[in-house]
Every structure is written in structure tokens, then in C-alpha cells.
Amino acid sequence: MKMNPLGRTGLTVSELCLGTMTFGTQTSEAEGHAQIDRALADGINFIDTAEMYPVNPVSKETVGRTEEIIGTWNAANPARRGDFILATKHSGEGMQHVRDGAPISAATIPQTIEASLRRLRTEYIDLYQFHWPNRGSYMFRRNWSYDPSGQNREETLANMEACLDALQTQVDKGNIRHFGLSNESAWGTAQWLRLAERTGGPRVASIQNEYSLMCRLYDTDLAELSVNEDVGLLAFSPLAAGLLTGKYQAGAVPEGSRMSLVPELGGRKGPRAFAAVAAYLEIAERHGLDPVHMALAWCRTRPFMASAIFGATRMEQLDRALGSVEVVLSDAVLAEIDAAHRAHPMPY
């Protein structure tokens, strides 16, 4: 398992990160614990969660349950807490199941961190991330009609500065170690970096945005920012919500799958998406590759990648993803992937 730097923190994270957003809905507590054990045994040192998890569906009744499942594992394995980097997230404005949709602010940060610490049964969080910006985001398929003209720059920057101050207080207390973003833009990340340098607050270590063969919004301005500012990408949905496995081709909807619970896959489902998947599946077949291995190995080739976050509802899916670390893509495969991307850009 290759290790990559986590920004300028001095920490290194495994090229694969265990995502846990199904722990508590599709994945039971016992299965979640077994997945943590297996992931750590196979060299993963990075686990990602969020206060709002689990998903499929997100509900008020289950908010925080994923953190609780990780917490019971921590309680049963107290000597192993130092074996892995633990990341969680503060929900952004509009999440009605959490704080009635209140925005991220200096007032919400301490209480939210304390609640996560209690559920996770840990004394510290290695990477504390803002799940999405208060001002909104072009992620989640909103890029098609994204319009930032209604933003208030002064309010945004004032909130950022106040949040950095509150985060630094949490660093000083030992509750969190480092700070990261999620579903952010190049402009937003640049402002967080600029304000941290000016105020001495915690520097952004990473950005957790969607990224896969099917979703490559990160490839331009954010790629440049990542490389020049040492802010690595934590790619979520590197398998395009399961599309790149091929299991949804030809109208198939496996029982218990994400599509069986969320039919539109968060706006990813559509004829152009299935055509793009077919192109990538053909490349994998031509070269004798497991399409899951190809998709995850491709992430490893990107110059800004810190870690690819994958989720597994069942142990066999986890084992399949872990096998990707043995795969190195040839120049021929990479050239064909590039051609497929040009032929099927922005499929959802």
C-alpha cells in the first residue's frame, strides 16, 4: 500500500481510504467492525466518516450512527487508535437533520466536534473537514447551473476567518489535529489558504471532492491549486457510486445495491453515463483488468491524489477494492482511458 503526504501536516495516508457512509444502514455494526479490521490488516491507515452518516437514506433517526459504530470499534480496540488517521466532517448549511440546517460557524464548531468525539470514543480527530461550504457548491451535479453571483464576499470571508479562529482553539485543546475541506472550489480553497497564512489558523491539508473516470471536474483549476499548494485530493465516489463496477449495465439493479435504494444515484444515472461506463468496461476487458482495479489504479496516477475513498457494503467488495493496489496501468491503458474521456466527457 503506497503512502502519500497529507498536505503539509507531516502525516502520510494510504492510497486507499476506507469510507464508512453505509455503516448503520446497508452495513451492520458487526460488518463495519470487520471491515475496519480487514482494512487495517491490509495496509490502509485512513478511515473517513461524517457526522451526518449513514446514507442510503440520510435520516434524522440515523444521523451520527456511523460515528457511533466506529466508536464502538475504538472502545474495543483502545491500543489501536494510533494505527490510523481518522477523518470526519461538520455538515454545511441546509442539512436539516443536523442543527436545523444552521451554517458552519464559530459557534457550531466546538459543539459539533465535541459530539463527534463522544460518538467516535476518541480523544482527537486527525482530520476535521467542512462537508460543504455555507455559500453552496457546484458539486452534486449542480455544476450545470452554477451561479455564484448571489454570494456575499465580505460575509464569506468574515465567516472563514471566524471559523479558522474557532478551529485553532480546537487544535490548541487537542480535539483536532488538522483541517480539511470538502465539495470546495478553487476560489474557496485559495481563500482558506490565504486567511490561514494571514491569521496563523490551521492550514487546509486536503480537499474531499468527487472524482472518478466519470467525474473529472477537478482536473483543471483545482488540480493546479493542489499541486502548487500541497493540498491533496481525497477522491470520493472513485467508482462513480458503483457505476464503474458494471453492475448496473443493461438495466440491472442488484438487490440491496445503492441504486435499489437511491434510484437516480444522486443524479448520476442516465444514458450518457451508461455509454461512458461501457467504454471503460471495454478497455478493462481488452487488457484483462478488473474494472474496479482499473478505476482505482487510475486514481493513483493523478498528480494531485492523496487518497481515494471507497465504500463497501460487504466484505467481498472491500477485498476486491484492496486488490487494486497490485495493479499498475500500462501506457496503452492510460491512452485508451484518455480517449474514452474525450469521447464521453461529463456524462452526468
C-alpha positions, 0 to 999 in steps of 0.5 A: 500500500503506497503512502502519500503526504497529507498536505503539509501536516507531516502525516502520510495516508494510504492510497486507499481510504476506507469510507464508512457512509453505509455503516448503520444502514446497508452495513451492520455494526458487526460488518463495519467492525470487520471491515475496519479490521480487514482494512487495517490488516491490509495496509490502509491507515485512513478511515473517513466518516461524517457526522451526518452518516449513514446514507442510503437514506440520510435520516434524522433517526440515523444521523451520527450512527456511523460515528457511533459504530466506529466508536464502538470499534475504538472502545474495543480496540483502545491500543489501536487508535494510533494505527490510523488517521481518522477523518470526519466532517461538520455538515454545511448549511441546509442539512436539516437533520443536523442543527436545523440546517444552521451554517458552519460557524464559530459557534457550531464548531466546538459543539459539533466536534465535541459530539463527534468525539463522544460518538467516535470514543476518541480523544482527537480527530486527525482530520476535521473537514467542512462537508460543504461550504455555507455559500453552496457548491457546484458539486452534486451535479449542480455544476450545470447551473452554477451561479455564484453571483448571489454570494456575499464576499465580505460575509464569506470571508468574515465567516472563514476567518471566524471559523479558522479562529474557532478551529485553532482553539480546537487544535490548541485543546487537542480535539483536532489535529488538522483541517480539511475541506470538502465539495470546495472550489478553487476560489474557496480553497485559495481563500482558506489558504490565504486567511490561514497564512494571514491569521496563523489558523490551521492550514487546509491539508486536503480537499474531499471532492468527487472524482472518478473516470466519470467525474473529472471536474477537478482536473483543471483549476483545482488540480493546479491549486493542489499541486502548487499548494500541497493540498491533496485530493481525497477522491470520493465516489472513485467508482462513480457510486458503483457505476464503474463496477458494471453492475448496473449495465443493461438495466440491472439493479442488484438487490440491496445495491445503492441504486435499489435504494437511491434510484437516480444515484444522486443524479448520476444515472442516465444514458450518457453515463451508461455509454461512458461506463461501457467504454471503460468496461471495454478497455478493462476487458481488452487488457484483462483488468478488473474494472474496479482495479482499473478505476482505482489504479487510475486514481493513483496516477493523478498528480494531485491524489492523496487518497481515494475513498471507497465504500463497501457494503460487504466484505467481498467488495472491500477485498476486491477494492484492496486488490487494486493496489497490485495493479499498475496501468500500462501506457496503452491503458492510460491512452485508451482511458484518455480517449474514452474521456474525450469521447464521453466527457461529463456524462452526468 
